[in-house]
Amino acid sequence: MTPQEHAYDWIHSLLGSIITLTNEAERAALIQEYRRAHQSETDRLILQDADVLSEMLVRYQNYDYVMNHKLSALTDSERAELAETERVIDENRFDYYFQPIVNARTGEIFSYEALMRPKSSMKLTPFHILKYAGLVNRLPDIERGTFLNVLGIIDSRKQDFWGRSVFINSIPEARLNAEDFRRVAVLLLKHADTAVVEMTEQSEIDDESLDALKERYQNMGVKMAIDDYGSGYSNAGNLLRYMPNYVKIDRSLLADIQNSPKKRHFVREIIQFCHDNEILALAEGVETEEELHTVILLGADLIQGYFTARPAPEIIESIPEEIRQMIRRFNQEREQGIGQQIYQADCAERILLERLMQTGIKCIVIGANGNGDVTLEGNPNLDTQIRIETGKGFSGKIILENAWLTSIKNKPCIDIGEENDVTLVLTGDNKLDLGGIRVPESAKLTVAGEGRLEISVDAPEYYGIGNGIGLLHGELNFTQSGRITVNARGQNGVAIGSGSGGVIRIQAGQYRLNVQGDVGLGIGSMYSECSLTLHDCDIGMEMSCPRGTAIGSIGRSSNIKIYKTSVKLFLTGIELTGIGTLGGEEAKLELQESSCIINIKGERCAAIAALEGRSETVIRQASVRLTASGKQVLGCGGFCGDTFLSTETADVHITQDTPYEIREYLEHLQTSFAQGQFILTHNQEDVLVYGA
């Protein structure tokens, strides 16, 4: 027997076991057992088809009895409807109507839902189609046809949807075989920015199959929606089982909701839960002005229903203007209601946070009543659950005195307005939780004072002080003498800076940064050129990220100047740079009258470098200790470009512990040593020594 023939023994064994199956429990256990043992991509495809085949075989064990029993109970008219349903499915006789889904704040169309309409003289409804298709085991045909038909419309008429998404109804328990799924996947990948897969919360699908389905959609970049939420057995655990992007609240909860306190309470809890978990809440089946009014006041993000727009074969660009105006008016009313939790500070006011907290205030707006200095006095042990916003054009001081502020999800604790010039004065111990300080491109922030500030952020995309991943931040000036601590955790983000860059001037103070996540940056700009000067400060940082840079940039060149500063960086991950850039073409560093300790561990790392480019480092009157360990690591310089290293009156010791061959690195290394001491130790051997 050849090795290849031996490799297929398990398939023969699997098929033999499938033939003997008698019930669903045995079938599920068998498939799960083989999935654990065979996890290659090819094996997964084989097991997917085996799963479908075994399910069909188990169902057909008692097929004649079950089908005869069900069919014998049908009336003559139902038999005719069944025959017509099979003809419609066989001939793919379906049209699709598109119902707009509307933004609950602006009244603009957010997306569309594609709704099946059978073409038949018997006027069959979608309910009839699903009922009879389920009776004769044709739901997989409906699933395949729906995806291919709607995605085909998107493919040929994408411009007609005005750049908006399209919700496609799915029956997840009607699993497709590998070939059908491949055909659907090709179109889903092509239109991942448009398609949203919508499935009912009560789908009869096991957890393992659901997890596999979710993983596939996530890998494709396709968003998911849960339909009919609240129509049956609904709880948070069941919702989190799906972790969708959208939750459609069932019509049964919205009918006459304005007259039902219990419904309003339940729907409010659903919407709040959605918002807490970064899910958009969609109120489905809104049919009256009163229902629309109520769900908007409760905080729904999206509206769908006959009142805003009926399904139609034409794809409309907008709903009637009078309905849009109504939505905006209701939303303004909601915002005014929220405004009752907003306190507008007067200029030169001293605010006692504990007293304000007792009144239910959640947000302090500074600058609405003119420029001036505002003091916020708190207790370092009391979480006020209050955040701060400043109005456009505000100029003045915000004095934090033992203040503990907490944001709401995805909002900064301190949101600096456009065209602001704000000085944040720190006194005592201050905390910002669940959000940092947003400084937009047109604003300026100066941090001053002798107090301390601790910022804790935990979000998929985060920033401590600066702005978001795809945005520029304004001018950041740090002149304080106290300590700033940033504890940042998430998928992507920066402790001080932003994704697209801006001015950063660190001229004093102590900094303790703890960065964890997938892609992280301590200080700088993630995906733009970084020019940065740090002086007269003390910087300590711990970073644990697969990819990251402590000081500099992730994707572009960096130019860093550090003097009269203490720098201590400790990094662990996979692809890392201490000072410099990961993917940029060039990294320049001037280090003068400073001490610098960098300890870096990973697979492909460098303490000071453009990891994939040209590196230029000048060290004067400084003490430097660089330690790098891992599969492919360097202390100073990158792997692809030339490295220029100049020291003058400096004490530099670089230690590398790595299988990486140093000979190629030394060929690209150009050095200049004047006075002082320089030692490069590679795998416990001193390979380059000056002045020792």
HUGILIN-V758589 format. One record per helix or strand of 2 or more residues. SS is the DSSP state (A for helix, B for strand). FROM is the first residue (numbers start at 0). TO is the last residue. If there is no record, write none. Layout:
{{SS	FROM	TO} {SS	FROM	TO}}
//
This chain:
{{A	2	6} {A	8	18} {A	23	36} {A	40	71} {A	75	89} {B	93	102} {B	108	117} {A	125	134} {A	138	160} {B	164	169} {A	177	189} {B	194	199} {A	206	219} {B	222	228} {A	235	241} {B	245	248} {A	250	253} {A	256	258} {A	260	275} {B	279	283} {A	288	297} {B	301	303} {A	320	338} {B	341	344} {B	349	351} {A	352	357} {B	362	365} {B	373	376} {B	386	389} {B	394	400} {B	403	405} {B	413	415} {B	420	426} {B	428	432} {B	436	439} {B	443	448} {B	451	457} {B	460	465} {B	474	477} {B	482	497} {B	503	505} {B	509	524} {B	529	534} {B	537	552} {B	557	562} {B	565	580} {B	585	591} {B	594	609} {B	613	619} {B	622	635} {B	642	647} {B	650	656} {A	661	666} {B	668	673} {B	676	681} {B	684	689}}
//
